Amino acid sequence: MEVVICGSGEEIGRHVADVYEAVLRGPAPVIGLATGSSPLVAYQELIRRHREDGLSFAGATAFLLDEYVGLPLSHPESYAAVIRRELTDHVDIDPARVFSPDGTAADLAAECARYDAAIAAAGGVHVQLLGIGTDGHVGFNEPMSSLTSRTRPKTLTRQTREDNARFFDSVDEVPTHVLTQGLGTISSARHLVLVATGSAKAEAIAAAVEGPLSARCPASILQWHRHATVFVDEAAASRL
Ligand code: GLP
């Protein structure tokens, strides 16, 4: 695992955009996208490169990490809507090639199996962007998630619902259940890129990078991945 301590969020955004640009310039790129606030600077930098440098997403396929259960795709906080608003509506990717688990499916287990199969059929993900929860979760794999899990329904912890309440009117509106790529699914990506800023993430980053490889900190799966990069600012690195 490579850990890069950066001077600012903008610097992290440029590094992540460099990694994504290299993949996008290659054949049949398959990119893994994440929601949350951490990836936003990278998305803004990718949009800028699309507009100003002609970086094209035309041949790309994209897979999201996770989705809330029960929010219609039209809900502004569904992750499918968030990723359109923050990235894919602003670049030349084919909207039909942007995939996310459907949290409104009647049979959620079947939907998860279908999603994993779609990732495999695309040839797997070249680069997967990850944020990290304050409890060390990645995607929505909360502590004690199986390290080999595939895409599946999960229950959110109270802490994660409180962390994400800022996107809703109140914590009671945050869905209790989600669909998330499993830790095994995420680990199948060729390159994992985790980004974190701010002191609220410092403990989770220390556990992920220097703690034991353990389901107690799902982000510690980066330790056994053959190509993982962690971009953090000084505050997020302060417990290392
Ligand atoms: C949510 C998402 C995660 C994300 C996390 C941290 O729980 N499912 O993928 O990493 O939030 O979000 P933020 O970057 O806003 O702190």
Residues whose N, C-alpha, C, O or C-beta is under 5 A from the ligand:
A	BS01	GLP	A34 T35 G36 S37 S38 L130 G131 I132 G133 H137 G139 F140
